[in-house]
Amino acid sequence: VLLHLRVFYAREEAWTPTFIIFGITIVNVLLSMLAPVLASDRQLVVVLLAAANGFGFIAGAIIGALLLRRVLGHLRGREVVRTRPGAWGAAVVGVAVAMLVDWAAEEFLFGSLGSIGALFRVAVSGVVFLVVTGIVLSRSPLPEVRTLGGALGRIPGLRRFAPKAVEAPGGSD
């Protein structure tokens, strides 16, 4: 939703984001009014209010996508969907390795340090996740990764680690 809003602000169409926010607000208000009525238990009201907020943003995403398609034309969603499995796979590998490192860090390194140890565990696990996911993605054939690799290849320290850039469709002239 925020990306949709930014696109319209960049196009200097300041009223369009207002319509998206209006749609989000209408869905939020309607579903929030229904939450106490539909909840069988008072504790469920909070859950239903959270769901109302989520459905409001889903409505905003749908409204934003429809408005973007009207303004910009076809957004090539199939290409984006084809990229998802590769990115998800890399993220799953990164999460698995980070969880293994987190378990080892708790067990052998930071377990006795209390809350500061937990902070170190999160920091180490986060860095491990980013590095492993980046390495897996750098080995993938995704064109988005190849484009980013071409840009990273210009940085002297990253040149040997960055994936090779994608050739232009017509070759080089």
Buried (B, 14 or more C-beta within 10 A) or exposed (E): BEEBBEBBEEEEBEEBBEBBBEBBEEBBEEBBEEBEEEBEEEEBBEEBBEBBBEBBBEBBBBBBBEBBEEEEEEEEEEEEEEBEEBBEBBBEBBBEBBEEBBEEBBEEBBEEEEEEBBEBBEEBBEEBBEEBBBBBBBEBEBEBBBEBBBEBBEEEEEEEEBBEBBEEEEEEE
